[in-house]
Amino acid sequence: MTLEELVACDNTAKKMQTVSEAVEQLLVAAQRQDCLTVGVYESAKLMNVDPDSVVLCLLAIDEEDEGDIALQIHFTLIQAFCCDNDINILRVSGMQRLAKVLGESSEDNNEPRDLHCILVTNPHTDSWKSQGLEEVASYCEESRGNNQWVPYVPLLER
């Protein structure tokens, strides 16, 4: 590996970590502002009714779910809809970390929420918009410029 390749790999790793942290900040802030829609079905309903309110679509999947054909079909349809409506899409792994960030508890007797699709909607205030949203949107735009239409970011345990 050349020095240039090593530097490029290091920069990519740093960028991924920065974007991962920005995603987490964005989710926490959006949840506080009640600007999250969680679940494949709930997300599809919202995008059907008000696609202009959606600023980011997060598709979360771990390795064990990769073989779920129904989920893959849902993802394909959601991705197509997001592309048609200029909605940023980000694919993430790390469902356990995602659940922690959103305050989901496995000890609850309630049925766990479907975290495979999460929409961030446009807030009525600009107070939290800059907290991660700008970084994530920039990463999505940069990825599209590199012909990667659905960029991927791992959410890492801390």
N, CA, C and O of each residue as an XYZ file, in Angstrom:
632
protein
N       0.840     -1.168      0.000
C       0.000      0.000      0.000
C       0.894      1.243      0.000
O       1.867      1.322      0.750
N       0.552      2.193     -0.840
C       1.345      3.416     -0.914
C       0.929      4.380      0.191
O      -0.100      4.190      0.839
N       1.722      5.393      0.393
C       1.425      6.406      1.403
C       0.101      7.103      1.086
O      -0.701      7.370      1.981
N      -0.114      7.393     -0.199
C      -1.363      8.057     -0.603
C      -2.573      7.196     -0.268
O      -3.599      7.707      0.179
N      -2.450      5.874     -0.488
C      -3.558      4.969     -0.178
C      -3.809      4.893      1.320
O      -4.958      4.831      1.756
N      -2.733      4.899      2.114
C      -2.879      4.879      3.565
C      -3.567      6.147      4.065
O      -4.449      6.077      4.921
N      -3.176      7.284      3.547
C      -3.775      8.561      3.941
C      -5.249      8.592      3.535
O      -6.094      9.055      4.301
N      -5.561      8.100      2.333
C      -6.943      8.067      1.858
C      -7.801      7.168      2.754
O      -8.929      7.528      3.088
N      -7.277      6.009      3.142
C      -8.007      5.089      4.029
C      -8.255      5.734      5.385
O      -9.351      5.625      5.935
N      -7.241      6.408      5.925
C      -7.370      7.076      7.214
C      -8.409      8.192      7.141
O      -9.226      8.340      8.049
N      -8.382      8.974      6.067
C      -9.357     10.054      5.886
C     -10.772      9.503      5.758
O     -11.714     10.082      6.298
N     -10.926      8.387      5.046
C     -12.236      7.775      4.888
C     -12.767      7.290      6.237
O     -13.946      7.474      6.542
N     -11.911      6.677      7.037
C     -12.322      6.190      8.360
C     -12.745      7.358      9.253
O     -13.750      7.270      9.959
N     -11.980      8.449      9.221
C     -12.326      9.629     10.015
C     -13.658     10.222      9.548
O     -14.487     10.621     10.365
N     -13.852     10.274      8.233
C     -15.091     10.810      7.668
C     -16.283      9.966      8.105
O     -17.324     10.500      8.487
N     -16.125      8.638      8.046
C     -17.201      7.732      8.455
C     -17.552      7.935      9.929
O     -18.727      7.943     10.297
N     -16.532      8.097     10.768
C     -16.783      8.306     12.191
C     -17.497      9.640     12.414
O     -18.425      9.724     13.218
N     -17.065     10.677     11.704
C     -17.700     11.992     11.823
C     -19.161     11.929     11.409
O     -20.028     12.475     12.091
N     -19.433     11.266     10.298
C     -20.810     11.155      9.808
C     -21.635     10.296     10.763
O     -22.798     10.605     11.024
N     -21.048      9.227     11.283
C     -21.742      8.366     12.239
C     -22.158      9.166     13.478
O     -23.287      9.042     13.953
N     -21.253      9.973     13.989
C     -21.566     10.819     15.150
C     -22.628     11.859     14.797
O     -23.499     12.161     15.614
N     -22.558     12.408     13.581
C     -23.550     13.387     13.142
C     -24.932     12.747     13.044
O     -25.931     13.373     13.399
N     -24.996     11.509     12.569
C     -26.274     10.786     12.484
C     -26.867     10.627     13.875
O     -28.057     10.860     14.083
N     -26.032     10.229     14.822
C     -26.508     10.049     16.192
C     -27.011     11.372     16.782
O     -28.070     11.407     17.407
N     -26.260     12.450     16.586
C     -26.688     13.773     17.073
C     -28.016     14.164     16.441
O     -28.919     14.653     17.121
N     -28.126     13.947     15.141
C     -29.340     14.298     14.414
C     -30.542     13.521     14.941
O     -31.611     14.095     15.148
N     -30.372     12.224     15.159
C     -31.482     11.405     15.642
C     -31.950     11.841     17.029
O     -33.151     11.914     17.289
N     -31.004     12.127     17.911
C     -31.360     12.570     19.261
C     -32.104     13.909     19.200
O     -33.139     14.084     19.842
N     -31.570     14.836     18.429
C     -32.204     16.156     18.313
C     -33.580     16.053     17.658
O     -34.526     16.705     18.100
N     -33.696     15.247     16.619
C     -34.981     15.101     15.922
C     -36.008     14.435     16.831
O     -37.188     14.785     16.806
N     -35.562     13.486     17.621
C     -36.491     12.817     18.535
C     -37.009     13.802     19.582
O     -38.188     13.776     19.935
N     -36.132     14.662     20.072
C     -36.551     15.687     21.046
C     -37.591     16.628     20.452
O     -38.500     17.078     21.150
N     -37.454     16.923     19.164
C     -38.364     17.848     18.486
C     -39.586     17.136     17.894
O     -40.404     17.756     17.215
N     -39.701     15.828     18.157
C     -40.789     15.017     17.618
C     -40.804     15.061     16.084
O     -41.854     15.212     15.460
N     -39.620     14.926     15.502
C     -39.461     14.961     14.047
C     -38.958     13.634     13.493
O     -38.291     13.599     12.459
N     -39.283     12.532     14.190
C     -38.891     11.200     13.722
C     -40.136     10.371     13.442
O     -41.118     10.420     14.183
N     -40.073      9.616     12.367
C     -41.086      8.601     12.086
C     -40.336      7.283     12.036
O     -39.389      7.131     11.264
N     -40.757      6.332     12.856
C     -40.036      5.074     13.001
C     -40.900      3.921     12.500
O     -42.068      3.794     12.867
N     -40.296      3.078     11.647
C     -40.982      1.894     11.141
C     -41.184      1.966      9.636
O     -41.431      3.037      9.082
N     -41.076      0.822      8.984
C     -41.226      0.767      7.529
C     -42.629      1.201      7.132
O     -42.788      2.054      6.259
N     -43.643      0.629      7.761
C     -45.030      0.936      7.407
C     -45.368      2.397      7.705
O     -45.959      3.083      6.871
N     -44.990      2.871      8.897
C     -45.278      4.260      9.282
C     -44.581      5.244      8.344
O     -45.138      6.283      7.991
N     -43.352      4.899      7.947
C     -42.591      5.759      7.040
C     -43.249      5.820      5.661
O     -43.355      6.890      5.061
N     -43.686      4.668      5.170
C     -44.355      4.639      3.870
C     -45.626      5.476      3.893
O     -45.923      6.181      2.928
N     -46.383      5.402      4.993
C     -47.600      6.207      5.107
C     -47.279      7.692      5.058
O     -47.934      8.448      4.340
N     -46.267      8.117      5.823
C     -45.903      9.535      5.854
C     -45.429     10.013      4.481
O     -45.830     11.083      4.022
N     -44.578      9.222      3.829
C     -44.059      9.643      2.520
C     -45.168      9.714      1.477
O     -45.079     10.502      0.535
N     -46.198      8.911      1.628
C     -47.334      8.953      0.717
C     -48.146     10.229      0.920
O     -48.635     10.821     -0.042
N     -48.286     10.647      2.170
C     -49.102     11.814      2.503
C     -48.332     13.127      2.340
O     -48.860     14.085      1.775
N     -47.083     13.180      2.830
C     -46.337     14.440      2.854
C     -44.845     14.224      2.595
O     -44.036     14.389      3.508
N     -44.467     13.858      1.367
C     -43.051     13.592      1.093
C     -42.163     14.829      1.219
O     -40.963     14.703      1.463
N     -42.732     16.009      1.056
C     -41.933     17.240      1.134
C     -41.442     17.529      2.545
O     -40.508     18.311      2.723
N     -42.050     16.918      3.540
C     -41.626     17.174      4.919
C     -40.415     16.323      5.316
O     -39.806     16.572      6.357
N     -40.061     15.329      4.506
C     -38.979     14.404      4.854
C     -37.639     14.952      4.363
O     -37.488     15.287      3.188
N     -36.667     15.039      5.278
C     -35.334     15.534      4.912
C     -34.282     14.431      4.882
O     -33.218     14.608      4.290
N     -34.571     13.288      5.518
C     -33.617     12.179      5.527
C     -34.358     10.873      5.769
O     -35.250     10.790      6.613
N     -33.971      9.859      5.013
C     -34.486      8.503      5.202
C     -33.314      7.625      5.618
O     -32.325      7.507      4.894
N     -33.435      7.017      6.778
C     -32.393      6.147      7.314
C     -32.876      4.706      7.197
O     -33.918      4.348      7.745
N     -32.121      3.888      6.488
C     -32.448      2.470      6.345
C     -31.422      1.680      7.140
O     -30.233      1.697      6.820
N     -31.878      0.992      8.172
C     -30.971      0.296      9.082
C     -31.113     -1.209      8.922
O     -32.217     -1.753      8.909
N     -29.971     -1.865      8.801
C     -29.975     -3.327      8.652
C     -28.645     -3.872      9.157
O     -27.591     -3.264      8.973
N     -28.723     -5.019      9.791
C     -27.521     -5.735     10.210
C     -27.385     -6.981      9.352
O     -28.292     -7.336      8.600
N     -26.240     -7.638      9.477
C     -25.946     -8.807      8.648
C     -27.021     -9.880      8.729
O     -27.375    -10.484      7.716
N     -27.543    -10.119      9.929
C     -28.526    -11.197     10.079
C     -29.834    -10.904      9.345
O     -30.603    -11.826      9.072
N     -30.099     -9.633      9.020
C     -31.321     -9.273      8.295
C     -31.121     -9.195      6.786
O     -32.083     -9.000      6.044
N     -29.892     -9.344      6.330
C     -29.597     -9.214      4.892
C     -30.395    -10.200      4.044
O     -30.722     -9.899      2.896
N     -30.711    -11.374      4.592
C     -31.432    -12.395      3.834
C     -32.946    -12.236      3.864
O     -33.661    -13.036      3.262
N     -33.443    -11.220      4.554
C     -34.885    -10.988      4.657
C     -35.381    -10.350      3.356
O     -35.239     -9.144      3.152
N     -35.962    -11.172      2.485
C     -36.371    -10.711      1.156
C     -37.449     -9.640      1.248
O     -37.409     -8.660      0.504
N     -38.409     -9.812      2.149
C     -39.480     -8.821      2.293
C     -38.904     -7.455      2.674
O     -39.317     -6.427      2.137
N     -37.956     -7.455      3.595
C     -37.323     -6.206      4.013
C     -36.547     -5.572      2.855
O     -36.587     -4.356      2.669
N     -35.850     -6.390      2.087
C     -35.095     -5.881      0.930
C     -36.038     -5.265     -0.108
O     -35.708     -4.245     -0.713
N     -37.191     -5.870     -0.314
C     -38.172     -5.316     -1.263
C     -38.684     -3.974     -0.745
O     -38.801     -3.013     -1.506
N     -38.987     -3.912      0.538
C     -39.429     -2.635      1.134
C     -38.359     -1.569      0.944
O     -38.661     -0.440      0.556
N     -37.102     -1.929      1.220
C     -35.997     -0.982      1.075
C     -35.887     -0.491     -0.368
O     -35.692      0.701     -0.609
N     -36.010     -1.401     -1.312
C     -35.901     -1.023     -2.726
C     -36.994     -0.028     -3.098
O     -36.726      0.965     -3.774
N     -38.212     -0.287     -2.665
C     -39.330      0.629     -2.964
C     -39.138      1.980     -2.274
O     -39.379      3.026     -2.876
N     -38.709      1.957     -1.025
C     -38.476      3.205     -0.288
C     -37.355      4.006     -0.946
O     -37.467      5.224     -1.088
N     -36.266      3.329     -1.350
C     -35.157      4.013     -2.004
C     -35.611      4.661     -3.310
O     -35.245      5.800     -3.598
N     -36.398      3.948     -4.091
C     -36.894      4.500     -5.362
C     -37.750      5.736     -5.100
O     -37.617      6.743     -5.795
N     -38.626      5.662     -4.100
C     -39.481      6.790     -3.771
C     -38.634      7.988     -3.328
O     -38.881      9.120     -3.742
N     -37.638      7.723     -2.486
C     -36.769      8.806     -2.005
C     -36.006      9.454     -3.153
O     -35.878     10.677     -3.199
N     -35.501      8.649     -4.075
C     -34.788      9.201     -5.236
C     -35.712     10.071     -6.083
O     -35.319     11.147     -6.532
N     -36.933      9.606     -6.298
C     -37.904     10.372     -7.100
C     -38.285     11.690     -6.439
O     -38.649     12.646     -7.122
N     -38.204     11.743     -5.107
C     -38.634     12.937     -4.371
C     -37.477     13.720     -3.764
O     -37.687     14.558     -2.888
N     -36.253     13.454     -4.224
C     -35.058     14.168     -3.752
C     -34.904     14.148     -2.236
O     -34.589     15.166     -1.620
N     -35.128     12.990     -1.647
C     -34.946     12.799     -0.210
C     -33.606     12.089     -0.003
O     -33.348     11.055     -0.619
N     -32.764     12.642      0.857
C     -31.481     12.000      1.166
C     -31.728     10.645      1.825
O     -32.589     10.506      2.694
N     -30.953      9.650      1.391
C     -31.060      8.294      1.929
C     -29.702      7.921      2.520
O     -28.659      8.239      1.949
N     -29.727      7.257      3.648
C     -28.504      6.780      4.275
C     -28.767      5.386      4.822
O     -29.741      5.166      5.541
N     -27.906      4.459      4.482
C     -28.026      3.093      4.985
C     -27.052      2.945      6.150
O     -25.884      3.319      6.043
N     -27.536      2.401      7.256
C     -26.685      2.237      8.434
C     -26.750      0.802      8.935
O     -27.726      0.088      8.703
N     -25.698      0.399      9.621
C     -25.704     -0.871     10.342
C     -25.475     -0.537     11.803
O     -25.091      0.582     12.143
N     -25.713     -1.513     12.661
C     -25.549     -1.274     14.091
C     -26.894     -1.043     14.750
O     -27.123     -0.010     15.378
N     -27.782     -2.015     14.602
C     -29.144     -1.875     15.141
C     -29.142     -1.705     16.666
O     -29.969     -0.972     17.208
N     -28.215     -2.379     17.355
C     -28.160     -2.233     18.812
C     -27.781     -0.805     19.197
O     -28.360     -0.231     20.120
N     -26.815     -0.242     18.494
C     -26.415      1.138     18.774
C     -27.563      2.092     18.442
O     -27.821      3.041     19.181
N     -28.239      1.838     17.344
C     -29.379      2.674     16.954
C     -30.458      2.640     18.032
O     -31.020      3.676     18.385
N     -30.743      1.459     18.548
C     -31.736      1.328     19.616
C     -31.305      2.115     20.857
O     -32.131      2.766     21.497
N     -30.008      2.056     21.198
C     -29.500      2.812     22.349
C     -29.650      4.313     22.141
O     -30.094      5.037     23.032
N     -29.274      4.767     20.953
C     -29.353      6.204     20.643
C     -30.792      6.703     20.789
O     -31.026      7.812     21.270
N     -31.748      5.876     20.370
C     -33.160      6.266     20.421
C     -33.819      5.945     21.757
O     -35.012      6.182     21.945
N     -33.022      5.398     22.692
C     -33.551      5.125     24.029
C     -34.452      3.914     24.098
O     -35.278      3.806     25.005
N     -34.306      2.996     23.149
C     -35.088      1.757     23.165
C     -34.486      0.834     24.208
O     -33.264      0.719     24.305
N     -35.322      0.183     24.979
C     -34.834     -0.705     26.018
C     -35.324     -2.122     25.758
O     -36.505     -2.334     25.484
N     -34.423     -3.086     25.844
C     -34.802     -4.485     25.636
C     -35.487     -5.061     26.878
O     -36.090     -6.132     26.811
N     -35.398     -4.353     28.012
C     -36.033     -4.828     29.238
C     -37.532     -4.558     29.252
O     -38.273     -5.197     29.999
N     -37.981     -3.613     28.431
C     -39.408     -3.297     28.397
C     -40.194     -4.512     27.921
O     -39.718     -5.291     27.096
N     -41.398     -4.661     28.449
C     -42.264     -5.755     28.023
C     -42.980     -5.413     26.724
O     -43.630     -6.268     26.122
N     -42.860     -4.182     26.300
C     -43.506     -3.756     25.060
C     -42.827     -4.388     23.856
O     -41.658     -4.767     23.912
N     -43.572     -4.494     22.780
C     -43.011     -4.973     21.510
C     -41.990     -3.943     21.029
O     -42.298     -2.752     21.005
N     -40.777     -4.372     20.643
C     -39.781     -3.397     20.169
C     -40.238     -2.742     18.865
O     -40.881     -3.378     18.030
N     -39.897     -1.469     18.705
C     -40.269     -0.761     17.489
C     -39.428     -1.242     16.323
O     -38.300     -1.699     16.505
N     -39.979     -1.136     15.135
C     -39.275     -1.486     13.902
C     -38.335     -0.341     13.557
O     -38.778      0.707     13.087
N     -37.045     -0.534     13.786
C     -36.056      0.516     13.549
C     -35.412      0.414     12.170
O     -34.427      1.100     11.899
N     -35.952     -0.429     11.296
C     -35.336     -0.621      9.980
C     -35.473      0.603      9.070
O     -34.644      0.812      8.184
N     -36.492      1.392      9.282
C     -36.653      2.617      8.486
C     -37.031      3.757      9.418
O     -37.995      3.662     10.177
N     -36.261      4.834      9.349
C     -36.510      6.009     10.183
C     -36.473      7.232      9.283
O     -35.525      7.435      8.524
N     -37.510      8.038      9.376
C     -37.545      9.297      8.622
C     -37.323     10.463      9.564
O     -37.871     10.503     10.666
N     -36.519     11.402      9.122
C     -36.351     12.670      9.831
C     -37.147     13.681      9.037
O     -36.910     13.876      7.845
N     -38.094     14.327      9.706
C     -38.933     15.306      9.020
C     -38.451     16.718      9.298
O     -37.719     16.972     10.254
N     -38.877     17.616      8.448
C     -38.473     19.007      8.532
C     -39.083     19.639      9.775
O     -40.302     19.613      9.944
N     -38.262     20.201     10.639
C     -38.792     20.824     11.853
C     -39.437     22.174     11.541
O     -39.171     22.793     10.511
N     -40.284     22.601     12.455
C     -40.906     23.914     12.297
C     -39.989     25.028     12.781
O     -40.244     26.209     12.545
N     -38.910     24.629     13.468
C     -37.937     25.619     13.926
C     -36.576     25.253     13.357
O     -36.338     24.098     13.004
N     -35.698     26.211     13.268
C     -34.350     25.965     12.757
C     -33.363     25.646     13.876
O     -32.166     25.521     13.620
N     -33.843     25.513     15.111
C     -32.948     25.394     16.255
C     -32.039     24.169     16.199
O     -30.880     24.259     16.605
N     -32.521     23.036     15.714
C     -31.682     21.836     15.714
C     -31.190     21.453     14.333
O     -30.417     20.504     14.203
N     -31.607     22.154     13.314
C     -31.282     21.794     11.936
C     -29.786     21.586     11.703
O     -29.401     20.662     10.986
N     -28.956     22.411     12.282
C     -27.524     22.326     12.007
C     -26.844     21.195     12.769
O     -25.714     20.829     12.445
N     -27.513     20.636     13.776
C     -26.906     19.604     14.610
C     -26.889     18.260     13.883
O     -27.734     17.401     14.135
N     -25.952     18.087     13.007
C     -25.789     16.819     12.321
C     -26.426     16.767     10.948
O     -25.913     16.094     10.054
N     -27.539     17.467     10.766
C     -28.254     17.391      9.487
C     -27.399     17.887      8.331
O     -27.371     17.270      7.266
N     -26.712     18.981      8.534
C     -25.863     19.538      7.482
C     -24.739     18.572      7.108
O     -24.445     18.382      5.928
N     -24.116     17.967      8.114
C     -23.025     17.006      7.890
C     -23.534     15.778      7.129
O     -22.888     15.318      6.187
N     -24.669     15.260      7.530
C     -25.230     14.068      6.892
C     -25.667     14.392      5.461
O     -25.398     13.619      4.542
N     -26.332     15.518      5.270
C     -26.770     15.909      3.924
C     -25.577     16.108      2.996
O     -25.627     15.731      1.825
N     -24.514     16.697      3.516
C     -23.297     16.904      2.736
C     -22.680     15.566      2.331
O     -22.239     15.401      1.193
N     -22.651     14.616      3.260
C     -22.109     13.289      2.980
C     -22.947     12.584      1.907
O     -22.395     11.951      1.007
N     -24.259     12.692      1.998
C     -25.148     12.072      1.007
C     -24.916     12.684     -0.375
O     -24.843     11.970     -1.375
N     -24.804     14.007     -0.421
C     -24.577     14.695     -1.698
C     -23.217     14.303     -2.297
O     -23.106     14.046     -3.496
N     -22.201     14.261     -1.454
C     -20.859     13.868     -1.897
C     -20.868     12.434     -2.441
O     -20.229     12.143     -3.451
N     -21.597     11.548     -1.762
C     -21.686     10.156     -2.200
C     -22.395     10.037     -3.543
O     -21.983      9.258     -4.402
N     -23.470     10.817     -3.721
C     -24.174     10.802     -5.018
C     -23.254     11.277     -6.127
O     -23.319     10.777     -7.250
N     -22.400     12.236     -5.819
C     -21.425     12.724     -6.793
C     -20.433     11.641     -7.199
O     -19.849     11.698     -8.282
N     -20.244     10.650     -6.320
C     -19.359      9.512     -6.599
C     -20.149      8.293     -7.077
O     -19.650      7.168     -7.033
N     -21.384      8.520     -7.534
C     -22.284      7.472     -8.028
C     -22.610      6.414     -6.981
O     -22.858      5.257     -7.321
N     -22.610      6.802     -5.718
C     -23.057      5.918     -4.652
C     -24.377      6.506     -4.159
O     -24.391      7.402     -3.314
N     -25.478      5.998     -4.689
C     -26.784      6.612     -4.460
C     -27.330      6.366     -3.067
O     -28.119      7.163     -2.558
N     -26.920      5.277     -2.451
C     -27.351      5.006     -1.079
C     -26.091      4.783     -0.249
O     -25.628      3.651     -0.108
N     -25.535      5.868      0.303
C     -24.310      5.740      1.085
C     -24.542      4.931      2.354
O     -25.660      4.839      2.861
N     -23.459      4.348      2.851
C     -23.499      3.475      4.019
C     -22.620      4.036      5.132
O     -21.513      4.519      4.891
N     -23.144      3.959      6.363
C     -22.373      4.379      7.532
C     -22.639      3.385      8.662
O     -23.797      3.112      8.977
N     -21.591      2.844      9.273
C     -21.809      1.978     10.430
C     -21.962      2.808     11.706
O     -21.197      3.744     11.938
N     -22.952      2.460     12.529
C     -23.073      3.084     13.844
C     -22.306      2.184     14.805
O     -22.668      1.026     15.015
N     -21.253      2.727     15.378
C     -20.334      1.915     16.181
C     -20.660      2.004     17.665
O     -20.994      3.067     18.188
N     -20.552      0.854     18.329
C     -20.729      0.818     19.786
C     -19.629      1.650     20.444
O     -18.498      1.709     19.961
N     -19.983      2.280     21.540
C     -18.995      3.081     22.264
C     -18.834      2.584     23.668
O     -18.042      3.137     24.431
